[in-house]
Amino acid sequence: MRGLQLNKMAQAVFVVVATALAAVACYLYFPGAMTWDSFDQLRQARVNEYSDWQPPAMAYLWRHLLWLQDGPGVMLVFHVSMLCLASVLLCAWGIRQGARFGAVFALIPLLPWVVNFEFVIWKDMGMAYAWLLAAAIAIFYADRERFPLAAAIAVLGCFLYGFLVRANSPAGAIFFLPFLASCIFKRKSLLFYGLNALCVVLAFLVLPKMFNTWVAAESRHPTSYVMFDDLVALRLAGVTGDASILSADDLARVTSCDLWNKGEVGSAFCIGDTFEDLRANRYSELKAEWLSVVPNHLGKYLAYRLGAFMTLLRSPNSETYYISEFRVPKPPYLVGADTQSPSPGAAWIEDYVARAAQALPMLFKPYFWLALSLLLAGLMKVSLRRHSPPYYLLPLSGVSYLVGFLPITPAGDFRYAYWLCLIATVSLMLYLVLILSRGRTT
């Protein structure tokens, strides 16, 4: 008994230390790293005017946090708080399971493939951390005879925020919502999972549009970005289209653009003037062109989209691509703001991530996490049957989320696989704790 108490104390200390280290790291990067997306969402929050180019949920929440501090810092604290709270809840759950290494969850905020984007004010992080917190609450209370109502409301709130904050989140929710619902309602059947997946589809058709209408978000046709890439790729593949949409000069500028040549996506940044004119003034022409060309050249279109997706996955022989972001801007946090010089502690974190990527580059390539998630799903399905929650749905959520980028791959950036990496990491820890705790649950 005394040994068990000492073990719990040691793990509790480990949790406190890990949380403190994450808080210190957050302080080192306060008020948070930002890119154009972040600046634009902060601008929308400040003026209380929204567009659907970025899902407005994050900017809308940001608006209601600005009274605490006019800048990105409040959103950074919000994100990191969700991550740390999820880690602590999972640690407490692991200790309750009686697992020797239950406190391993305290490492989550410190892992190099998590900390690399941990301080960036992106909707990718908002979705990942909100969903991780939802999963942690669901797992923590799953063994209760009756799931607490307050906990169920918290799970639903975290899930809905993550659902609304990224446009392609429904791809991951197809498996994630059934997991959460199973923890709450103690149901495990294919019919139950199917009904929850149907709820995801219906929510995708209704909720984003309702939210955009509620906040009066301006329509900026975000799908035009993907359609433009498709038309550029097909024209370069020899498919004849409307010359007024893409000129020979436009195509020449794309083929000489480094961004396009790295992954054959992002042509809008290569010929921004042409794209912006089509998006803002001639969207109906762009859409009509896409509907005319793509269905008639489906083979070339699918080959292009598959190629872009494979670039996102990378390969053992390919280089890592855009694996971290640490640029912290100076006030007043507007586009074009100067970047702060990193402190010695912040520089150490950047070096820590860079060394990890150099030593184990596969950990910063989505293909590795995709393969690990499929393996974990199989192992969990086969060997964890006696446990109530269907844990195997968690890694499948990461898989389906990544596969959801197949028709819309915007770039080869590692951040688009962040939910896959995070939930695969947590799933591996869950699996080890559950296996090691068999017959020892307290």
C-alpha positions in Angstrom: 0.0 0.0 0.0 2.8 2.4 0.9 4.5 1.6 -2.4 1.4 2.4 -4.3 1.0 5.7 -2.4 4.6 6.7 -3.2 4.0 5.7 -6.8 1.0 8.0 -7.0 2.9 10.8 -5.3 5.7 10.5 -7.8 3.3 10.5 -10.7 1.5 13.5 -9.3 4.8 15.4 -9.0 5.6 14.4 -12.6 2.2 15.9 -13.7 2.9 19.1 -11.9 6.4 19.4 -13.3 5.3 18.7 -16.9 2.5 21.2 -16.6 4.8 23.8 -15.2 7.3 23.2 -18.0 4.5 23.7 -20.6 3.5 26.9 -18.8 7.0 28.2 -18.8 7.3 27.4 -22.5 4.1 29.2 -23.1 5.5 32.2 -21.3 8.6 32.1 -23.5 6.5 32.3 -26.6 3.9 34.8 -25.3 1.8 36.2 -26.9 2.1 33.4 -29.5 3.4 32.7 -32.9 1.4 34.0 -35.9 1.1 33.8 -39.6 -1.2 35.5 -42.1 -4.2 33.4 -41.1 -3.7 34.4 -37.4 -3.4 38.1 -38.2 -6.5 38.0 -40.3 -8.6 36.3 -37.6 -7.3 38.7 -35.0 -8.3 41.6 -37.3 -11.8 40.1 -37.6 -12.1 39.7 -33.9 -11.1 43.3 -33.3 -13.6 44.9 -35.7 -16.3 42.3 -35.0 -16.7 41.6 -38.7 -16.2 38.1 -40.1 -15.7 36.3 -43.3 -16.0 32.6 -44.2 -12.5 32.4 -45.8 -11.5 31.1 -42.4 -14.3 29.5 -40.4 -15.3 32.4 -38.1 -15.7 30.4 -34.9 -12.2 31.0 -33.7 -12.3 34.7 -34.5 -15.7 35.0 -32.8 -14.4 33.4 -29.6 -11.3 35.6 -29.8 -13.6 38.6 -29.9 -15.1 37.7 -26.6 -11.6 37.1 -25.0 -10.1 40.4 -26.1 -11.3 42.2 -23.0 -8.6 40.2 -21.1 -5.9 41.4 -23.4 -5.9 43.0 -26.8 -3.8 40.6 -28.8 -3.0 36.9 -29.5 -2.0 36.1 -25.9 -5.5 35.2 -24.7 -5.9 32.7 -27.5 -2.5 31.2 -26.8 -3.4 30.7 -23.1 -6.8 29.2 -24.1 -5.1 26.7 -26.5 -2.3 25.6 -24.1 -4.7 25.4 -21.2 -6.9 22.9 -23.1 -3.8 20.9 -24.0 -2.5 20.8 -20.4 -5.9 20.1 -18.8 -6.4 17.2 -21.2 -2.9 15.9 -20.3 -3.6 16.2 -16.5 -7.0 14.4 -16.8 -5.4 11.6 -18.8 -2.7 11.3 -16.2 -5.2 11.1 -13.4 -7.1 8.4 -15.3 -3.9 6.5 -15.9 -3.0 6.6 -12.2 -6.6 5.4 -11.4 -6.0 2.5 -13.7 -3.1 1.4 -11.6 -0.7 1.5 -14.5 2.9 1.8 -13.6 3.5 4.4 -16.3 0.1 6.2 -16.1 1.8 9.6 -15.9 3.2 9.2 -19.4 0.4 11.5 -20.6 2.2 14.4 -18.9 4.7 14.2 -21.7 2.2 15.2 -24.4 2.8 19.0 -24.3 6.6 18.4 -24.3 7.0 16.0 -27.3 8.8 17.7 -30.2 6.0 16.8 -32.8 3.5 18.5 -30.5 5.5 21.5 -29.2 6.5 22.4 -32.8 3.1 24.0 -33.4 2.0 24.3 -29.8 2.4 28.1 -29.6 1.0 29.0 -33.0 -2.4 30.7 -33.1 -4.0 28.5 -35.7 -7.4 26.9 -36.0 -5.6 23.5 -36.5 -4.4 23.8 -32.9 -7.8 25.0 -31.7 -9.5 22.0 -33.2 -6.8 19.5 -32.0 -6.7 20.7 -28.4 -10.5 21.1 -28.0 -11.0 17.6 -29.3 -8.2 16.2 -27.1 -9.9 17.8 -24.1 -13.2 16.3 -25.1 -11.6 12.9 -25.4 -9.9 13.2 -22.1 -13.1 14.2 -20.2 -15.0 11.3 -21.9 -12.3 8.8 -21.0 -12.0 10.1 -17.4 -15.7 9.6 -16.7 -16.4 6.7 -19.0 -16.3 4.1 -16.2 -18.9 5.9 -14.2 -22.3 4.2 -14.0 -23.9 7.4 -15.0 -21.9 9.9 -17.0 -22.1 13.3 -15.2 -24.3 15.9 -17.0 -21.8 18.7 -16.5 -19.0 16.5 -18.0 -21.2 15.6 -21.0 -22.0 19.3 -21.6 -18.2 20.0 -21.5 -17.5 17.2 -24.0 -20.2 18.5 -26.4 -18.9 22.1 -26.1 -15.3 21.1 -26.9 -16.5 18.9 -29.7 -18.6 21.6 -31.3 -15.9 24.2 -31.0 -13.4 21.9 -32.8 -16.1 20.9 -35.3 -16.7 24.6 -36.2 -13.2 25.9 -36.1 -11.9 23.8 -39.1 -13.8 23.4 -42.3 -12.7 19.8 -42.9 -13.2 18.6 -39.2 -16.2 16.4 -40.2 -13.8 14.0 -41.8 -12.3 13.3 -38.4 -15.7 13.6 -36.6 -17.1 10.6 -38.4 -15.2 8.4 -36.0 -14.6 10.8 -33.1 -18.2 11.6 -32.3 -19.2 7.9 -32.0 -16.3 7.5 -29.5 -17.5 10.4 -27.4 -21.2 9.2 -27.6 -20.2 5.7 -26.6 -18.4 6.9 -23.5 -21.4 9.0 -22.5 -24.3 6.6 -23.4 -22.5 3.3 -22.8 -23.5 2.0 -26.2 -21.4 -0.1 -28.5 -23.0 -1.2 -31.8 -22.4 -0.5 -35.4 -26.0 0.9 -35.6 -25.2 3.4 -32.8 -21.9 4.4 -34.4 -23.7 4.8 -37.8 -26.3 7.0 -36.3 -23.6 9.2 -34.8 -21.8 9.4 -38.1 -25.1 10.4 -39.8 -25.4 13.2 -37.2 -21.9 14.4 -38.3 -23.0 14.6 -41.9 -26.2 16.5 -41.0 -24.3 18.8 -38.7 -21.8 19.5 -41.5 -24.7 20.5 -43.8 -26.4 22.7 -41.3 -24.2 24.1 -38.4 -21.4 26.0 -40.3 -24.0 27.7 -42.5 -26.1 28.6 -39.4 -23.1 29.9 -37.5 -21.9 32.0 -40.5 -25.4 33.5 -40.8 -25.5 34.2 -37.1 -22.3 36.2 -37.1 -23.1 37.7 -40.5 -19.9 36.3 -42.1 -19.1 37.7 -45.5 -19.0 35.0 -48.2 -15.5 35.0 -49.7 -15.8 31.6 -51.5 -13.1 29.6 -49.7 -13.5 26.7 -52.1 -12.2 28.9 -54.9 -8.7 28.2 -53.6 -9.0 24.5 -54.3 -10.8 24.9 -57.6 -8.1 27.3 -58.8 -5.4 24.8 -58.1 -7.4 22.1 -59.9 -7.8 24.3 -63.1 -4.2 25.3 -63.1 -3.0 21.7 -62.8 -5.3 20.5 -65.5 -4.2 23.3 -67.9 -0.6 22.4 -67.2 -1.6 18.7 -68.0 -2.8 19.8 -71.4 -6.5 20.2 -70.7 -7.9 23.1 -72.7 -10.0 25.6 -70.7 -11.4 29.1 -71.0 -8.5 31.4 -71.9 -10.1 34.2 -70.0 -9.7 32.2 -66.8 -6.1 31.4 -67.1 -3.8 33.0 -69.6 -0.5 31.7 -71.0 1.3 34.3 -68.9 -0.5 33.0 -65.7 0.7 29.5 -66.4 4.3 30.6 -67.0 4.3 32.4 -63.7 3.0 29.3 -61.9 5.6 27.0 -63.4 8.4 29.3 -62.3 7.0 29.6 -58.8 8.9 27.7 -56.1 5.8 27.2 -54.0 4.0 25.4 -56.8 7.0 23.3 -57.7 7.3 22.0 -54.2 3.9 20.3 -54.2 1.8 21.5 -57.1 -0.5 23.4 -54.8 -0.8 27.0 -53.8 -1.0 28.5 -57.3 -3.2 31.3 -55.8 0.0 32.6 -54.0 1.9 32.5 -57.3 -0.5 34.5 -59.3 -2.4 36.3 -56.6 -3.7 39.1 -58.8 -5.4 36.7 -61.2 -6.8 34.6 -58.4 -8.1 37.5 -56.3 -9.9 38.9 -59.4 -11.6 35.5 -60.0 -12.4 35.0 -56.3 -13.8 38.5 -55.7 -15.4 39.4 -59.0 -15.7 36.3 -61.2 -16.4 33.5 -58.9 -19.4 32.2 -61.0 -17.0 32.0 -64.0 -14.4 30.1 -62.0 -17.0 27.7 -60.6 -18.6 27.1 -64.1 -15.1 26.4 -65.5 -14.4 23.9 -62.8 -17.7 22.1 -63.3 -17.1 22.1 -67.1 -13.5 20.8 -67.0 -13.2 18.5 -64.0 -16.0 16.0 -64.8 -14.8 15.6 -68.3 -11.2 14.9 -67.3 -11.8 12.9 -64.1 -8.8 10.7 -64.5 -6.3 13.6 -64.7 -8.0 15.4 -61.9 -7.9 12.4 -59.6 -4.2 11.8 -60.5 -3.4 15.4 -59.6 -5.3 15.3 -56.3 -3.7 12.0 -55.4 -0.2 13.4 -56.2 -0.8 16.4 -54.0 -2.0 14.2 -51.2 1.0 12.0 -51.5 3.2 15.1 -51.2 1.4 15.9 -48.0 2.1 12.4 -46.7 5.8 12.6 -47.7 7.9 9.5 -48.0 10.9 8.0 -46.3 13.2 9.5 -48.9 11.6 13.0 -49.1 12.6 15.9 -46.9 10.4 17.2 -44.1 8.3 20.2 -45.1 7.3 23.1 -42.9 7.4 21.2 -39.6 7.5 24.1 -37.1 6.5 27.7 -36.6 8.0 30.0 -33.9 7.7 33.5 -35.3 6.3 35.8 -32.5 5.2 39.2 -33.8 5.6 42.6 -32.1 2.6 44.7 -31.2 0.1 45.8 -32.6 0.0 42.3 -34.2 -0.9 43.4 -37.8 0.1 41.8 -41.1 3.7 42.7 -41.8 4.6 43.2 -38.1 8.2 42.7 -37.1 9.2 39.5 -35.4 10.5 39.4 -31.9 13.9 38.1 -31.2 13.7 34.7 -29.5 14.8 34.5 -25.9 17.5 31.9 -24.9 14.7 29.6 -23.7 12.7 30.0 -26.8 15.7 29.3 -28.9 16.4 26.2 -27.0 12.9 24.9 -27.8 13.4 25.6 -31.5 16.7 23.8 -31.4 15.1 20.9 -29.5 12.5 20.5 -32.3 15.1 20.9 -35.0 17.4 18.2 -33.5 14.5 15.8 -33.1 13.5 16.3 -36.7 17.1 15.7 -37.8 17.5 12.6 -35.7 14.0 11.1 -36.4 12.6 12.7 -39.5 9.9 10.1 -39.9 8.2 11.6 -36.8 7.6 14.8 -38.8 6.1 13.0 -41.8 2.4 12.1 -41.9 2.9 8.7 -43.5 4.5 7.4 -40.3 1.5 8.5 -38.1 -0.9 7.2 -40.7 0.7 3.7 -40.5 0.9 3.8 -36.7 -2.8 4.8 -36.4 -3.9 1.9 -38.6 -1.8 -0.5 -36.5 -3.1 0.9 -33.3 -6.7 0.7 -34.5 -6.3 -3.0 -35.2 -4.5 -3.7 -31.9 -7.1 -1.9 -29.9 -10.0 -3.6 -31.7 -8.6 -7.0 -31.1 -7.1 -6.8 -27.6 -9.1 -4.2 -25.7 -12.6 -5.7 -26.2 -13.3 -6.0 -22.5 -12.9 -2.2 -22.0 -16.1 -0.2 -22.4 -15.1 2.6 -24.7 -14.3 1.7 -28.3 -10.7 3.2 -28.1 -9.9 2.0 -31.6 -12.2 4.8 -33.0 -9.6 7.4 -31.8 -6.8 6.5 -34.2 -9.4 6.0 -36.9 -10.5 9.6 -36.4 -6.9 10.7 -37.1 -6.8 8.5 -40.2 -10.2 9.8 -41.6 -9.2 13.4 -40.8 -6.1 13.1 -42.9 -7.8 11.2 -45.7 -10.3 14.1 -45.7 -7.5 16.2 -47.3 -7.4 14.0 -50.3 -9.8 16.2 -52.4 -8.7 19.6 -50.9 -4.9 19.3 -50.1 -3.9 22.9 -49.7 -0.2 22.4 -49.1 2.4 19.8 -48.0 2.6 21.4 -44.5 3.0 19.1 -41.6 0.4 21.1 -39.6 -2.4 19.5 -41.7 -1.6 16.2 -40.0 -1.5 17.7 -36.5 -4.7 16.0 -35.2 -3.5 12.7 -36.7 -0.2 13.0 -34.9 -1.7 14.1 -31.6 -4.4 11.5 -31.4 -2.1 8.7 -32.5 0.3 9.7 -29.8 -2.4 9.6 -27.2 -3.8 6.4 -28.6 -0.4 4.7 -28.2 -0.2 5.9 -24.6 -3.8 4.7 -23.9 -3.0 1.3 -25.4 0.2 0.8 -23.3 -1.6 2.0 -20.1 -4.5 -0.3 -20.7 -2.3 -3.3 -21.4 -0.1 -2.7 -18.5 -3.0 -2.1 -16.1 -4.9 -5.3 -16.8 -5.9 -6.8 -13.5 -4.5 -3.9 -11.5 -7.3 -1.3 -11.8 -7.9 0.4 -8.5 
